[in-house]
Amino acid sequence: MKDKIIDIIVKACGDESVRSNLDVDLIEKDMLDSLALINLISMLEDEFDIEIQPTTINPNTWKSVNKIIDLVENIKGEWLYGRNK
C-alpha cells in the first residue's frame, strides 16, 4: 500500500524527488498546492475506496509523504474493521 500511496503523491505533486525524502515538507517546498491537494485527495479516495474529509484532518497531515501514508493506512484500517459505519 505504501508504494501505491507514494506513486499517487508523486503524480499529484508532479515531482519524483518526493520518493527520496518521505519527510520533506510538501507545502513549504511548494510541491503540493491547494489544487494538487484536492487532486491528491480524490486519487487516494478512488484508489483505496476510502472517504477523506479534509475539514476533519489536521492540516499538518498533508505536509509529508509519511504523514499522508499514515493517514491513508489509518482510514483504510478503520474501514476494514468497520469503525467508519
HUNOR-V220970 format. One record per backbone hydrogen bond with DSSP energy under -1.0 kcal/mol. CO is the residue of the C=O (numbers start at 1). NH is the residue of the N-H. If there is no record, write none. Layout:
# HUNOR-V220970
CO;NH, CO;NH
This chain:
# HUNOR-V220970
1;5, 2;6, 3;7, 4;8, 5;9, 6;10, 7;11, 8;12, 9;13, 10;14, 15;18, 16;19, 17;20, 21;24, 22;66, 24;26, 25;29, 26;31, 26;32, 27;30, 33;37, 34;38, 35;39, 36;40, 37;41, 38;42, 39;43, 40;44, 41;45, 42;46, 43;47, 44;48, 45;49, 45;50, 53;56, 58;61, 59;62, 60;63, 63;26, 64;68, 65;69, 66;70, 67;71, 68;72, 69;73, 70;74, 71;75, 72;76, 73;77, 74;78, 75;79, 76;80, 77;81, 78;83, 79;82
